[in-house]
Amino acid sequence: MSYDPQHPSYDPPHPFNAPPRPPYDPAHPFYDPPQPSSAYDPPPLTYPWQPAAPPPPRPERRPLRDPVGHHSDLRVLRSAYRWQRRTATLTALGYFTLFLVLSASAPGVMTRTAADGIPAGLLLALVQLPVTWLAIALYEHTARRHVDPLADRIRKEAELDARRGAIR
């Protein structure tokens, strides 16, 4: 094996492969460390792994008055919505459960003819559709009557608080 000196036609070394420069010497007359422009600007990082300085604390602003809305408003809205769901669900499921109980425990009632030779069980099954519509109508009625006014009032109070700059 022999050592071949570098051939003049080779490219010069890439700058990323160049040896690192020596660190700045603060005693050197041309060294001028950068200064922050204001009290809120952090000093520039000298090393890439150095964590950034935390931002300065924001001055605490207290609202001029307390927000209008309270957590109890949301509790009232949740309970009204819960009551609405239970009423509509129990209307539809209650009738269906009654139909199933009659089918299982009283087959004589279900096979008895009700009108023009139609069995009572078939009539009760056909009534299930209007009962479902009734549950939907009841759901919409309770929404318009109880839940929507509460939600509108809370929404208006929240918009008023947001315009006044209050923090909830």
Backbone as a chain_set.jsonl record, in Angstrom:
{"seq": "MSYDPQHPSYDPPHPFNAPPRPPYDPAHPFYDPPQPSSAYDPPPLTYPWQPAAPPPPRPERRPLRDPVGHHSDLRVLRSAYRWQRRTATLTALGYFTLFLVLSASAPGVMTRTAADGIPAGLLLALVQLPVTWLAIALYEHTARRHVDPLADRIRKEAELDARRGAIR", "coords": {"N": [[0.828, -1.157, 0.0], [0.434, 2.12, -0.723], [0.869, 5.58, -0.054], [-0.991, 8.021, -1.503], [-0.543, 11.283, -2.425], [-2.762, 14.138, -2.191], [-4.531, 14.782, -5.094], [-4.257, 17.487, -7.365], [-6.58, 17.989, -8.857], [-8.705, 17.346, -7.317], [-11.739, 18.248, -5.589], [-12.061, 21.027, -3.318], [-12.362, 20.666, 0.283], [-15.654, 20.296, 1.642], [-17.6, 22.965, 3.127], [-19.024, 22.122, 5.388], [-17.532, 20.105, 6.355], [-15.34, 21.327, 7.291], [-12.931, 22.25, 9.795], [-14.028, 23.232, 13.088], [-14.539, 26.698, 13.95], [-12.6, 28.703, 16.207], [-13.89, 29.591, 19.493], [-15.483, 32.754, 20.235], [-13.572, 35.365, 21.596], [-14.073, 37.166, 24.428], [-12.341, 39.154, 25.242], [-11.253, 40.144, 22.967], [-10.891, 42.93, 20.811], [-12.799, 43.303, 18.766], [-14.982, 41.895, 19.443], [-18.348, 42.025, 20.082], [-20.931, 41.478, 22.01], [-24.324, 40.647, 21.166], [-27.031, 42.758, 22.125], [-30.141, 42.743, 23.916], [-33.104, 44.244, 22.484], [-35.198, 45.367, 23.935], [-36.714, 45.299, 27.229], [-38.389, 43.133, 27.209], [-37.552, 41.447, 25.213], [-35.899, 38.413, 24.798], [-32.449, 37.535, 25.41], [-30.284, 36.723, 22.623], [-29.737, 33.316, 21.613], [-26.814, 31.533, 22.446], [-25.954, 28.993, 22.083], [-27.134, 26.218, 20.2], [-28.518, 24.263, 21.638], [-29.342, 25.431, 23.893], [-32.007, 26.249, 26.043], [-34.881, 28.227, 25.25], [-35.554, 31.423, 26.658], [-38.025, 31.871, 29.203], [-41.218, 33.368, 28.488], [-42.017, 36.745, 29.494], [-43.995, 37.341, 32.438], [-47.451, 37.938, 31.986], [-49.192, 40.941, 32.635], [-51.575, 40.886, 35.22], [-54.95, 41.091, 34.572], [-57.89, 42.201, 35.873], [-61.364, 41.713, 35.537], [-63.757, 44.399, 35.171], [-66.174, 43.882, 36.294], [-67.97, 41.046, 37.613], [-68.514, 38.092, 35.605], [-71.649, 37.586, 33.893], [-72.932, 35.081, 33.589], [-73.295, 31.922, 35.322], [-72.051, 28.862, 36.76], [-74.189, 27.411, 37.585], [-76.17, 27.93, 35.754], [-75.494, 26.353, 33.545], [-75.806, 23.869, 34.733], [-78.583, 23.83, 35.152], [-79.422, 23.893, 32.489], [-78.393, 21.438, 31.575], [-79.908, 19.653, 33.156], [-82.496, 20.204, 32.219], [-82.279, 19.379, 29.572], [-81.729, 16.694, 30.004], [-84.148, 15.865, 31.187], [-85.846, 16.258, 29.021], [-84.873, 14.347, 27.159], [-85.398, 11.969, 28.599], [-88.207, 12.002, 28.833], [-89.134, 11.819, 26.147], [-87.9, 9.412, 25.371], [-88.928, 7.531, 27.208], [-91.612, 7.629, 26.492], [-91.723, 6.465, 23.884], [-90.36, 3.975, 24.29], [-91.803, 2.979, 26.428], [-94.395, 2.396, 25.425], [-93.679, 0.462, 23.514], [-92.603, -1.513, 25.179], [-94.895, -2.179, 26.638], [-96.396, -3.31, 24.546], [-94.778, -5.57, 23.969], [-94.938, -6.971, 26.413], [-97.67, -7.54, 26.554], [-97.825, -9.184, 24.299], [-96.326, -11.402, 25.112], [-97.407, -12.215, 27.584], [-100.182, -12.121, 27.447], [-101.537, -13.659, 25.229], [-104.123, -14.199, 24.404], [-105.473, -11.764, 24.377], [-104.123, -10.481, 22.361], [-104.735, -11.995, 20.116], [-107.429, -11.731, 19.812], [-110.128, -10.508, 17.874], [-110.445, -7.191, 16.779], [-111.59, -5.127, 15.09], [-113.519, -5.592, 12.26], [-112.416, -8.135, 11.748], [-109.667, -7.835, 12.131], [-106.833, -8.611, 14.015], [-106.226, -7.703, 17.462], [-103.579, -7.476, 18.232], [-102.249, -6.824, 15.862], [-103.323, -4.293, 15.379], [-102.358, -2.938, 17.661], [-99.643, -3.074, 17.07], [-99.543, -1.52, 14.762], [-100.165, 0.928, 15.859], [-97.855, 1.634, 17.0], [-96.254, 3.221, 15.319], [-97.585, 5.845, 15.187], [-97.232, 6.435, 17.919], [-94.466, 6.672, 18.101], [-94.129, 8.938, 16.497], [-95.463, 10.702, 18.168], [-93.689, 10.725, 20.333], [-91.504, 11.988, 19.13], [-92.656, 14.478, 18.536], [-93.197, 15.326, 21.134], [-90.611, 15.543, 22.11], [-89.62, 17.671, 20.508], [-91.385, 19.67, 21.333], [-90.816, 19.976, 24.095], [-88.212, 20.807, 23.797], [-88.451, 23.3, 22.491], [-89.939, 24.647, 24.414], [-88.641, 24.483, 26.942], [-85.781, 23.866, 26.868], [-84.478, 25.284, 24.717], [-84.988, 28.121, 25.276], [-83.439, 28.416, 27.641], [-80.867, 27.784, 26.67], [-80.545, 29.835, 24.771], [-80.551, 32.095, 26.45], [-78.233, 31.646, 27.987], [-76.339, 31.686, 25.945], [-76.577, 34.356, 25.016], [-75.752, 35.735, 27.317], [-73.122, 34.843, 27.451], [-72.063, 35.935, 25.087], [-72.338, 38.638, 25.718], [-70.59, 38.806, 27.906], [-68.221, 38.18, 26.562], [-67.972, 40.382, 24.872], [-67.557, 42.35, 26.748], [-65.141, 41.64, 27.692], [-64.705, 39.912, 29.78], [-63.385, 37.21, 31.677], [-64.291, 33.892, 31.786]], "CA": [[0.0, 0.0, 0.0], [1.212, 3.353, -0.772], [0.092, 6.786, 0.223], [-1.045, 8.938, -2.641], [-0.878, 12.651, -2.01], [-4.002, 14.635, -2.786], [-4.367, 15.203, -6.472], [-4.718, 18.874, -7.484], [-7.884, 18.107, -9.507], [-9.767, 17.065, -6.349], [-12.478, 19.418, -5.091], [-11.684, 21.386, -1.941], [-13.307, 20.083, 1.247], [-16.949, 20.968, 1.8], [-17.526, 23.784, 4.357], [-19.546, 21.415, 6.551], [-16.477, 19.225, 6.848], [-14.214, 22.146, 7.728], [-12.792, 22.217, 11.257], [-14.789, 24.317, 13.711], [-13.812, 27.926, 14.254], [-12.43, 28.859, 17.657], [-14.954, 30.43, 20.064], [-15.177, 34.183, 20.348], [-12.85, 35.761, 22.801], [-14.64, 38.447, 24.861], [-11.283, 40.161, 25.401], [-10.872, 40.628, 21.649], [-11.502, 44.254, 20.649], [-13.902, 43.325, 17.802], [-16.106, 41.095, 19.938], [-19.414, 42.845, 20.654], [-22.08, 40.576, 22.149], [-25.592, 41.308, 20.835], [-27.817, 43.192, 23.267], [-31.581, 42.726, 23.638], [-33.606, 45.559, 22.086], [-36.039, 45.909, 25.004], [-36.729, 44.453, 28.425], [-39.19, 41.938, 26.964], [-36.896, 40.572, 24.24], [-34.873, 37.594, 25.443], [-31.153, 37.63, 24.733], [-30.152, 35.677, 21.6], [-29.137, 32.065, 22.077], [-25.423, 31.375, 22.028], [-25.783, 27.604, 21.68], [-28.422, 25.738, 19.689], [-29.209, 23.394, 22.585], [-29.742, 26.23, 25.043], [-33.452, 26.463, 25.98], [-35.316, 29.611, 25.107], [-35.952, 32.052, 27.919], [-39.483, 31.884, 29.324], [-41.771, 34.699, 28.205], [-42.278, 37.483, 30.728], [-45.375, 37.148, 32.887], [-48.387, 38.962, 31.522], [-49.805, 41.621, 33.778], [-52.887, 40.314, 35.524], [-56.062, 42.014, 34.369], [-59.132, 41.76, 36.5], [-62.504, 42.354, 34.887], [-64.377, 45.459, 35.945], [-67.283, 43.278, 37.021], [-68.011, 39.599, 37.476], [-69.301, 37.647, 34.464], [-73.077, 37.44, 34.175], [-73.309, 33.675, 33.683], [-72.778, 31.133, 36.43], [-72.032, 27.437, 36.462], [-75.517, 26.847, 37.857], [-76.951, 28.019, 34.513], [-75.208, 25.158, 32.745], [-76.425, 22.741, 35.422], [-80.02, 23.888, 34.852], [-79.575, 23.508, 31.078], [-78.184, 19.988, 31.466], [-81.041, 18.912, 33.728], [-83.646, 20.355, 31.314], [-82.04, 18.513, 28.417], [-81.876, 15.323, 30.481], [-85.589, 15.633, 31.341], [-86.392, 16.178, 27.664], [-84.518, 13.038, 26.594], [-86.096, 10.903, 29.326], [-89.633, 12.039, 28.508], [-89.348, 11.287, 24.8], [-87.48, 8.011, 25.324], [-89.881, 6.702, 27.948], [-92.864, 7.56, 25.734], [-91.603, 5.467, 22.816], [-90.003, 2.662, 24.824], [-92.883, 2.51, 27.31], [-95.427, 1.756, 24.62], [-93.129, -0.758, 22.916], [-92.515, -2.507, 26.255], [-96.274, -2.629, 26.887], [-96.736, -4.195, 23.438], [-94.06, -6.836, 24.148], [-95.48, -7.661, 27.581], [-98.968, -8.094, 26.157], [-97.59, -10.283, 23.353], [-95.792, -12.562, 25.811], [-98.191, -12.682, 28.729], [-101.625, -12.169, 27.17], [-101.751, -13.939, 23.808], [-105.553, -14.179, 24.098], [-105.83, -10.374, 24.056], [-103.491, -10.106, 21.092], [-105.366, -12.713, 18.99], [-108.843, -11.36, 19.736], [-110.4, -9.587, 16.765], [-110.838, -5.873, 17.28], [-112.527, -4.486, 14.171], [-113.578, -6.191, 10.916], [-111.577, -9.324, 11.642], [-108.244, -7.515, 12.324], [-106.454, -8.943, 15.392], [-105.841, -6.575, 18.306], [-102.114, -7.392, 18.22], [-101.844, -6.09, 14.665], [-103.669, -2.882, 15.604], [-101.395, -2.378, 18.611], [-98.358, -2.929, 16.369], [-99.651, -0.376, 13.859], [-100.214, 2.141, 16.671], [-96.476, 1.939, 17.403], [-95.745, 4.314, 14.483], [-98.031, 7.144, 15.721], [-96.636, 6.687, 19.239], [-93.11, 7.16, 17.832], [-94.291, 10.327, 16.072], [-95.812, 11.446, 19.364], [-92.448, 10.909, 21.109], [-90.707, 13.009, 18.433], [-93.333, 15.762, 18.752], [-92.993, 15.673, 22.54], [-89.206, 15.953, 22.212], [-89.515, 19.01, 19.928], [-92.149, 20.602, 22.162], [-90.06, 20.274, 25.313], [-87.016, 21.563, 23.405], [-88.842, 24.691, 22.261], [-90.554, 25.254, 25.597], [-87.786, 24.509, 28.123], [-84.332, 23.808, 26.668], [-83.998, 26.354, 23.838], [-84.881, 29.425, 25.944], [-82.282, 28.404, 28.548], [-79.64, 27.834, 25.868], [-80.447, 31.179, 24.191], [-80.188, 33.027, 27.507], [-76.818, 31.415, 28.321], [-75.547, 32.139, 24.788], [-76.559, 35.823, 25.021], [-74.906, 36.18, 28.423], [-71.726, 34.566, 27.097], [-71.664, 36.942, 24.109], [-72.204, 39.896, 26.445], [-69.34, 38.707, 28.656], [-67.09, 38.224, 25.632], [-67.828, 41.764, 24.423], [-67.036, 43.146, 27.864], [-63.781, 41.19, 27.961], [-64.62, 39.146, 31.031], [-62.88, 35.845, 31.545], [-65.154, 32.975, 32.538]], "C": [[0.88, 1.229, 0.0], [0.291, 4.526, -0.508], [0.166, 7.687, -0.981], [-1.371, 10.329, -2.127], [-2.132, 13.133, -2.75], [-3.711, 15.188, -4.164], [-4.91, 16.617, -6.616], [-6.099, 18.998, -8.137], [-9.039, 17.779, -8.549], [-10.447, 18.365, -5.938], [-11.995, 19.759, -3.69], [-12.716, 20.816, -0.971], [-14.566, 20.957, 1.386], [-16.92, 21.79, 3.088], [-18.098, 23.083, 5.585], [-18.506, 20.479, 7.148], [-15.278, 20.005, 7.363], [-14.105, 22.076, 9.252], [-13.546, 23.397, 11.875], [-13.91, 25.522, 13.999], [-13.643, 28.034, 15.765], [-13.542, 29.759, 18.217], [-14.522, 31.884, 20.141], [-14.48, 34.469, 21.66], [-13.41, 37.107, 23.246], [-13.587, 39.541, 25.04], [-10.857, 40.748, 24.068], [-11.558, 41.956, 21.393], [-12.698, 44.275, 19.689], [-15.113, 42.522, 18.271], [-17.12, 42.024, 20.599], [-20.636, 41.945, 20.791], [-23.378, 41.321, 21.832], [-26.373, 41.619, 22.101], [-29.306, 43.096, 22.928], [-32.088, 44.139, 23.363], [-34.516, 46.165, 23.141], [-36.024, 44.929, 26.17], [-37.481, 43.155, 28.184], [-38.565, 40.986, 25.94], [-35.853, 39.734, 24.962], [-33.545, 37.758, 24.723], [-31.039, 36.503, 23.701], [-29.427, 34.459, 22.178], [-27.695, 31.975, 21.576], [-25.144, 29.949, 21.574], [-27.127, 27.083, 21.201], [-29.178, 24.878, 20.69], [-29.662, 24.16, 23.822], [-31.251, 26.491, 24.968], [-33.769, 27.947, 25.873], [-35.749, 30.145, 26.468], [-37.475, 32.067, 28.007], [-40.014, 33.291, 29.042], [-42.059, 35.425, 29.515], [-43.732, 37.294, 31.149], [-46.252, 38.299, 32.406], [-48.975, 39.661, 32.749], [-51.226, 41.109, 33.987], [-53.944, 41.396, 35.396], [-57.293, 41.445, 35.029], [-60.281, 42.444, 35.795], [-63.114, 43.414, 35.796], [-65.537, 44.932, 36.776], [-67.241, 41.781, 36.805], [-68.821, 39.222, 36.243], [-70.752, 37.403, 34.87], [-73.444, 35.985, 34.426], [-72.664, 32.98, 34.864], [-72.782, 29.669, 36.016], [-73.397, 26.81, 36.713], [-76.408, 26.933, 36.628], [-76.736, 26.784, 33.652], [-75.799, 23.916, 33.398], [-77.919, 22.677, 35.128], [-80.27, 23.456, 33.409], [-79.393, 22.003, 30.908], [-79.356, 19.202, 32.026], [-82.283, 19.041, 32.861], [-83.481, 19.451, 30.102], [-82.19, 17.041, 28.804], [-83.347, 14.956, 30.634], [-86.255, 15.47, 29.975], [-86.097, 14.812, 27.047], [-85.288, 11.922, 27.275], [-87.571, 10.852, 28.954], [-89.897, 11.413, 27.15], [-88.99, 9.804, 24.732], [-88.481, 7.116, 26.039], [-91.239, 6.614, 27.25], [-92.791, 6.451, 24.684], [-91.315, 4.074, 23.382], [-91.084, 2.1, 25.749], [-93.982, 1.81, 26.53], [-94.911, 0.452, 24.015], [-93.015, -1.865, 23.963], [-93.893, -3.055, 26.598], [-96.723, -3.605, 25.799], [-96.054, -5.557, 23.596], [-94.605, -7.634, 25.329], [-96.832, -8.282, 27.254], [-98.79, -9.266, 25.202], [-97.152, -11.55, 24.08], [-96.739, -13.097, 26.874], [-99.696, -12.782, 28.458], [-101.866, -12.446, 25.694], [-103.23, -13.939, 23.434], [-106.02, -12.784, 23.727], [-105.301, -10.002, 22.68], [-104.161, -10.801, 19.899], [-106.849, -12.391, 18.85], [-109.037, -10.364, 18.6], [-110.932, -8.277, 17.329], [-111.878, -5.235, 16.37], [-112.39, -5.137, 12.805], [-112.589, -7.334, 10.741], [-110.088, -9.054, 11.796], [-107.889, -7.823, 13.775], [-105.993, -7.692, 16.153], [-104.325, -6.398, 18.335], [-101.608, -6.608, 17.018], [-102.168, -4.6, 14.818], [-102.699, -2.226, 16.583], [-100.013, -2.182, 17.972], [-98.398, -1.725, 15.43], [-99.703, 0.952, 14.614], [-98.803, 2.548, 17.112], [-95.92, 3.118, 16.59], [-96.27, 5.676, 14.959], [-97.468, 7.457, 17.108], [-95.206, 7.195, 19.073], [-93.161, 8.608, 17.371], [-94.642, 11.217, 17.265], [-94.565, 11.717, 20.224], [-91.574, 11.98, 20.464], [-91.317, 14.389, 18.654], [-93.139, 16.236, 20.194], [-91.558, 16.172, 22.77], [-89.042, 17.381, 21.684], [-90.239, 20.04, 20.793], [-91.368, 20.967, 23.432], [-88.775, 21.042, 24.985], [-87.371, 23.034, 23.225], [-89.289, 25.384, 23.542], [-89.559, 25.431, 26.748], [-86.298, 24.663, 27.814], [-83.821, 24.984, 25.833], [-83.97, 27.725, 24.509], [-83.706, 29.508, 26.925], [-80.972, 28.539, 27.772], [-79.459, 29.215, 25.246], [-80.007, 32.202, 25.238], [-78.709, 32.887, 27.87], [-75.923, 31.91, 27.189], [-75.459, 33.664, 24.763], [-75.674, 36.363, 26.149], [-73.429, 35.952, 28.115], [-71.226, 35.581, 26.065], [-71.462, 38.301, 24.779], [-70.906, 39.912, 27.248], [-68.135, 38.81, 27.738], [-66.876, 39.651, 25.13], [-67.241, 42.655, 25.514], [-65.621, 42.729, 28.241], [-63.622, 40.425, 29.248], [-64.119, 37.755, 30.743], [-63.732, 34.951, 32.394], [-64.321, 31.933, 33.228]], "O": [[1.919, 1.306, 0.656], [-0.92, 4.451, -0.72], [1.248, 8.069, -1.426], [-2.386, 10.519, -1.458], [-2.502, 12.596, -3.794], [-2.77, 15.957, -4.365], [-5.949, 16.922, -6.031], [-6.74, 20.037, -7.981], [-10.207, 17.913, -8.913], [-9.835, 19.434, -5.936], [-11.565, 18.873, -2.951], [-13.838, 20.513, -1.378], [-14.52, 22.18, 1.259], [-16.286, 21.373, 4.057], [-17.711, 23.402, 6.709], [-18.597, 20.106, 8.318], [-14.303, 19.411, 7.821], [-15.112, 21.86, 9.926], [-13.682, 24.444, 11.243], [-12.712, 25.398, 14.255], [-14.462, 27.508, 16.519], [-14.077, 30.598, 17.492], [-13.33, 32.193, 20.114], [-14.783, 33.873, 22.694], [-13.252, 38.099, 22.534], [-13.913, 40.727, 24.993], [-10.159, 41.762, 24.044], [-12.731, 42.097, 21.736], [-13.535, 45.173, 19.782], [-16.138, 42.47, 17.592], [-16.797, 42.724, 21.559], [-21.311, 41.671, 19.799], [-23.523, 42.492, 22.185], [-26.374, 40.828, 23.044], [-29.697, 43.338, 21.786], [-31.582, 45.11, 23.924], [-34.598, 47.389, 23.231], [-35.4, 43.87, 26.103], [-37.242, 42.169, 28.881], [-39.002, 39.842, 25.815], [-35.005, 40.281, 25.667], [-33.524, 38.09, 23.537], [-31.634, 35.44, 23.882], [-28.62, 34.569, 23.101], [-27.403, 32.301, 20.425], [-24.228, 29.706, 20.789], [-28.162, 27.469, 21.743], [-30.401, 24.778, 20.588], [-30.301, 23.588, 24.705], [-31.735, 26.919, 23.921], [-33.018, 28.799, 26.347], [-36.248, 29.402, 27.314], [-38.148, 32.256, 26.995], [-39.342, 34.284, 29.323], [-42.317, 34.785, 30.535], [-44.604, 37.108, 30.3], [-45.852, 39.463, 32.419], [-49.221, 39.028, 33.775], [-51.979, 40.925, 33.03], [-53.858, 42.459, 36.012], [-57.683, 40.31, 34.754], [-60.194, 43.632, 35.482], [-63.006, 43.343, 37.02], [-65.845, 45.474, 37.838], [-66.549, 41.3, 35.907], [-69.733, 39.958, 35.865], [-71.049, 37.065, 36.016], [-74.18, 35.682, 35.365], [-71.614, 33.401, 35.349], [-73.434, 29.286, 35.045], [-73.725, 25.785, 36.116], [-77.307, 26.109, 36.459], [-77.686, 26.233, 33.095], [-76.245, 23.004, 32.701], [-78.462, 21.6, 34.882], [-81.228, 22.731, 33.138], [-80.152, 21.363, 30.179], [-79.762, 18.195, 31.445], [-83.058, 18.09, 32.764], [-84.444, 18.826, 29.656], [-82.713, 16.24, 28.03], [-83.753, 13.858, 30.253], [-87.135, 14.626, 29.809], [-86.989, 14.19, 26.471], [-85.785, 11.018, 26.603], [-88.126, 9.768, 28.779], [-90.784, 10.57, 27.014], [-89.704, 9.024, 24.102], [-88.842, 6.056, 25.528], [-91.945, 5.618, 27.407], [-93.68, 5.604, 24.603], [-91.96, 3.101, 22.991], [-91.258, 0.884, 25.839], [-94.45, 0.744, 26.933], [-95.625, -0.551, 24.002], [-93.298, -3.026, 23.67], [-94.048, -4.256, 26.823], [-97.36, -4.614, 26.098], [-96.687, -6.59, 23.379], [-94.72, -8.857, 25.244], [-97.105, -9.421, 27.634], [-99.53, -10.246, 25.287], [-97.559, -12.651, 23.708], [-96.858, -14.31, 27.043], [-100.404, -13.473, 29.19], [-102.347, -11.571, 24.974], [-103.569, -13.705, 22.274], [-106.874, -12.63, 22.854], [-105.961, -9.288, 21.925], [-104.159, -10.262, 18.792], [-107.46, -12.757, 17.846], [-108.206, -9.48, 18.392], [-111.761, -8.265, 18.238], [-112.945, -4.839, 16.84], [-111.292, -5.226, 12.255], [-111.989, -7.473, 9.676], [-109.295, -9.976, 11.607], [-108.571, -7.347, 14.684], [-105.448, -6.756, 15.569], [-103.842, -5.272, 18.45], [-100.664, -5.825, 17.128], [-101.371, -3.747, 14.429], [-102.266, -1.094, 16.367], [-99.303, -1.232, 18.301], [-97.415, -0.995, 15.309], [-99.327, 1.989, 14.068], [-98.589, 3.68, 17.547], [-95.181, 3.935, 17.138], [-95.468, 6.595, 15.125], [-97.25, 8.623, 17.436], [-94.775, 8.063, 19.831], [-92.341, 9.423, 17.793], [-94.173, 12.351, 17.359], [-94.411, 12.808, 20.774], [-90.968, 12.792, 21.165], [-90.603, 15.354, 18.925], [-92.938, 17.426, 20.434], [-91.334, 17.11, 23.535], [-88.401, 18.21, 22.33], [-89.755, 21.158, 20.964], [-91.277, 22.141, 23.792], [-88.303, 21.837, 25.798], [-86.68, 23.912, 23.741], [-89.042, 26.575, 23.727], [-89.626, 26.432, 27.462], [-85.622, 25.492, 28.423], [-82.831, 25.615, 26.204], [-82.993, 28.45, 24.325], [-83.055, 30.547, 27.029], [-80.085, 29.3, 28.156], [-78.338, 29.721, 25.194], [-79.187, 33.074, 24.952], [-78.012, 33.887, 28.042], [-74.867, 32.489, 27.442], [-74.385, 34.213, 24.516], [-74.937, 37.331, 25.958], [-72.582, 36.771, 28.475], [-70.087, 36.04, 26.156], [-70.527, 39.029, 24.446], [-70.201, 40.92, 27.267], [-67.14, 39.447, 28.083], [-65.735, 40.088, 24.975], [-66.513, 43.604, 25.224], [-64.972, 43.408, 29.036], [-62.51, 40.301, 29.761], [-64.397, 37.187, 29.687], [-63.896, 35.197, 33.589], [-64.861, 31.065, 33.914]]}, "num_chains": 1, "name": "protein.A"}
